[in-house]
Amino acid sequence: MTTLRRLDALAASCYDAALGHVSWASVLGDIASTFDSTHATLLQQRWLEREARVPAQHGFAASTIAAYEEYFKDRNVVLQELHKVSNLHLSREGVVRTNVMFCPDAVLLSSEYYNDFLRPISVRHLLSTTLSERDAVQITVFQEKASTSRHLRAMRYLAPHLRRALQVHDRLKEAYAYRSAFEDYLEGIARGAALLDACGAVIYANAALRTIVAARDGVVSASSMLSANDAVAARRLRKAVASAASGGPGGRFAIPRPSGAAPYHLLVSPLGSADAIAPNRRGVLVIISDPTRTESFDVPLLSEIYGFTPAECQIACQLANGHSAEGIADAMGIAVGTVRTHLKRVLHKTQTHRQTDLVRLLLLGRTLP
């Protein structure tokens, strides 16, 4: 007997699969059992393009799935009948269908698809619903006996949860892909870089930062948190991380090194959108640079992208290399007020509002020579 409690538990399992806590195969196993079956598939099949893929399944041998993807996909008379103009409404998202609704017995039983694919596994009936029209994804339960009214009601109850779970799954995969690409980029830069969660714990640290931390010369790691040997710098780091995580500017300051080497320059900046559901729980980006190492920038490219003047390029690059407005003024032989005027123009041209945002933009978007 299919109870509402069992269906609710099954819906929860669908979301667990979307979040990666359980496998889609195990969820399909529960779905098959709920509908008195031993086989179920999550199928992506673009009928016109003659492409088929089974991302997850329950009950089938791997060789059977391979045979479908390579051969029987083109002989699936059930899908062929479904895609006839008169039956297209049954392929819409959320519509629950059985093969008897649109595929005549004479067509199915005389087909190669039935005799060589379905019959060997004792399947005569199919219960399906489309989860995504755009991506041509559907879930199908393979049954020996025809679906009952109880089966139809249960699938109609589950269908919206299955569709939403698939959407969540796809969005998370996309987000993980972006994060992976971002981490790959950070791994290639010479400066130390880390991604922290809203509590300040390190989610990811690139090779340069791991080397800095291993040296224990200024920047250290304690209980998965970034910290500093110097107590004052450690407090400033915690304060800057808390500021960035709550949507504030973060911070930019120096961290002394016990060895006596020039202090590290540290930039703490928020990640994430201000319109997030919990804007006070943003991720945090930390970039640590050694002032003895000067970062190189493609000045002509900066001028082309942002429309910087030569003076603005020089000031922006020196700022990104950790120099203060006063130090830049001394190096260029101009007044501090002139440096600040140029800096205002640089912020306007890069559409940033704070120096920390500007430095982050230049470091993450720079082109190495």
N, C-alpha and C positions, 0 to 999 in steps of 0.2 A: 504494500500500500504506500503510495507516494503522499506523504504529509507535507503541509506547508513548512513545518520545521525542517524537514529534510531538504526541501527546495531552497530554503533560505541558507542552509549550510552549504549547499552546492553553489549557490550564487556567491557566497563568501569565498569559496575555493577558487572560483573564476578570478576574483580580484587578487587573491593570493598568487595565482599563476601570473597575472599581469605584473605584479610587483616582484616576481622572481622568487617568492618564498616556497612555492611548490612547482612541479613541472606541469605543463599542459597535458602531457600524456596521462598523468595520474588523475587530472580533472576529467579527461575524456573517459577514463576507466569508470569513474563515479557516475558520469552521465550515461554511459552504456548500461551500467547496472540499474540505474533508475528507470530506464526505458526497456528493461527486460531484454537486453542485448549483450553480446560479447564483443562487438566491434563498433568503433566510432572514429571519425577522422575530422581533422581541421584541414580543409582543402582550399587552395588558391588555384583557380583554373580560369584563365582567360580564354573563353571559347573561340572567339574569332581569331586570336593569335595562336591558338593551338598550343598553349603553354599550360602546364600543370605542375603543381608542387604540393607536397603534403608536409607541412611544417611539424605536425604532431599527429599521432594516431594511437589507438589502443586495439590490441587483438590481432593485428596483421603481422605476418612475417615480413622482414625487411625486403625479401625478394619479391613478395606480392606487391608491396608499395612501389618498388622499382619498376615492376612490370606495368603497373598502372601509369606511372609518370612517363614511361617510354612508349607504351603501346596502347593500353586500354583507354587512355584519355581521349583518343580520337574515335573510340567505339562506344563511348558512354551514351547510349540512346536516351537515357533518362534526362541528361543535361541537354541533349539535342532536342528532345521534345519540349523541354522547359523553355528553350530559347526561341521557340516559334513565336511569332508576333502575338498570337492569340493567348499565349501563356506568360508573357513577360511580366505581368502584374504579380505573378507568383514568385518572381525572382527578386522582388524589392526587399529592402532591409526590414527585418522583423516579421515578415510573413512566414508562417509555419506551413509547410506543405508535405504531402506524402506523394510517392510516385503515382499512386492510383488516381490522383487528382488531375493528372494531365498526360500520363503515359499509358496508352492502351496495353492491356495484357498481351495482345497479339504481337505488339511491337517488342515489348520487353522479353517475353519468353522465347521468341524466335531469334533473339540477338546473340551475337558472340559475347557481348559484355555480360549478359546474364549466364549463359551456359559455361563460359570459361573463366569468369571472374567471380560472380556472385554465387552461383550454384555450388562450387566446391567448398564454400564456407557456410553453406546452408542458409543463405540469405535470399529472401524473396521480396522484402519490402524495405523502403528507405524513408526516413523521417528527417527533414532538413529545414534549415533557415539560413538566410543570407545575413552575414555579419557586416559586410562592407561591399556595397555595389562598386565603389571606385576601384577597390583592389581585388574585386571578384573573389571574396573569401566567404566560405560557407562552412557550417558544421553539419555533419551527417551521422545519423545513427542507423546502423544496418540491422534489420530485424528479420527473424524467421517468420513471425506472424504479423498481421496487419496491426497498425497502431490503433489503440482504443481511444475513446473520447478522453479518458484520463491522461493518456500520453499527450494528446494534442493540447490539453489545458496546461499540462506541466511544461511543455516546450514553449508555449506562448508566455508563460510566467518567466521562464529563464531567458528568453530571447533578448530582451532589452539589457539584462545584466551581461550576457555574453558579448553583445555589441559594445557596451561601454568598457568592459574589461579589455577587449581587443584594442580599443582606442587608447586606453591608458598604457597598455603594453607597447604600442607603436610610439607614443609620445616619449615614453621613458627610453626606448631604444634610441630615438633621435637625440635625446638629451645626453645619453651616455656617449654617443658618437661625437657630439660637440665637445664634451669634456675630454674625451680621449685625444681629440685633435689639439685641444688647448694644452693638454699635458705634454703631448709630443713637441709642441712648439716651445714650451718652457724648458723642456729637456735640452733643446739645442742652443739656448742662450748662455752666455758666459757668466752672467750674474746669478746669484742664488735666488731661487724663487720657490714659494710655497703657497699652497691653498689651504686655508684653515676653515673649520666650521665656525658657527656663531659663538661657540664656547671657547674657541681658540685652539682646539686640537688640530694637529696636522693631518690633513687628508692626503696631501701629496707634497713631496719635496723633490726638486730636481737634483741632478748629480752635483751641480756646483754648490748647492746649499748643504747637501749631505757631507761634502768635503769640508765646508766651513764649520759645520756642527761637530764633525769628528775631531777637528783641531782643538776645540774647546778654548778658543782664543777670542772671547768676546761674546759669541753666540753659542748657546747650549740648548739641549733638549732635555726636558724633565717630564716624565709621565705623559708623553706624546704632545707636550706643549712646548712651543718655542719660548726661550727665556734668554737672559743675559747674565754673565758673571757679575757685572756691576749692578748693585741693588737699585740704584736710581734708574738706570737704563731698563732694568727688568720691570719696574713699576710703570715707566713710560710706555713700554711695549704692551703691557696688559691694558693700560688705559687707551692706547691707540686702537688695539684690537676691539675692545668693547665699543669704542666710538664708531669704528667702521661697521661692526656687526649691527649696530642700531641705526645705521643710515647716515652717520656723521662723516666727517672728512677723513678720519683715521689719523695719520700723523707722519711726520718726516723728521728724523733726528739721527744723531750719531750714537754709536755704541762703542765705548772704550774697549781697548784690547789689552789684557794683562801683559802681553809680550812687549808692549810699548810701541807696536806698529801703529800706523795711522788708523784712527777709528773707522769702523764700518759705517757706511751710510745706509739707513734703513727707511724704506717707504712702506707704509701700511695703508691700504686703500680698500674701499668696499666693493663687493661684487654683487650683482643682482639688481633687480628693478625695484624702484620705490613703490610700485603698485602691487607688489607681491602680497599674498594673503597675510604673511607675517613679516612685514618689512623690517622689524627689529631683530630678525633672525637671519640676516644675510651672511653669505660667505665672505671671506676676507682674503685678499691677495697681499702677500708680503714679498718685497724685493730687496735683497741685500747686495750692496756693491762695495768693492774695495777701492778706495779713492786712489790707490797707487796704480790701479788699472784704469786707463781712460777708455771709455766706450766710444766707438767710432760710429758716425752717422753719415748717411748719404745726403750731403747738403743740397746738391742739385735736386734730388728727389723730394726733399722736404720743401724746397722752394716751389717745386711744381705742384705738389699736393696741396699745400696750405697757403701758398702765395707769400711766403716769408721774404722779407728783405734780407740782404747779407747780414746786417746787424742783428735782426731778429733771429736768424738761424744760429748765429754765434751765441747769443744769449740763451736760446732754448737748449742748445746742446750742452752748454756749460752748466745750466741749471740741472739737466738730466744727469750730469756727471757729479752732482752733489755740491756744486759751488753756490755760495750765498749771493744775494744781490750786491752786497758790499764787495765780496771777493771778485765778482764779475766786473764791477765798476773799476776796481783797482787794476785788473788785468787789461781792461780795454781803455783805461785812461779817460773815463767819462764819469759824470756825476751819478750818484745812486738814484737820484730822481729820474734821470734819463733811462737808466736800466728799468726802473719800474714802469715808465711810460711804454717802453718797448714790450715789456712783459704783458701789460694790459692788452696790447694789440695782438700778441701771440695767443693769449687766452681767447680773445674774440675770434681769431681766425681758425682756431682749433675747436671752437665751441665747447671749451672747458671753462670751469668756473673757479677752480682752485689749482694751486701749484701741484698738489699731489696728483690731481687728475691729469694735468699736463705731463708730468714726469712719467706716469703710468702709460699714457698714450704713446709717448716717444719711445719708451723702452720696449713696449710690446709690439709697436708698429715699425720699429726701426729696420733699416736695411743695412746689413753688414757689408763692408767693402769687399 
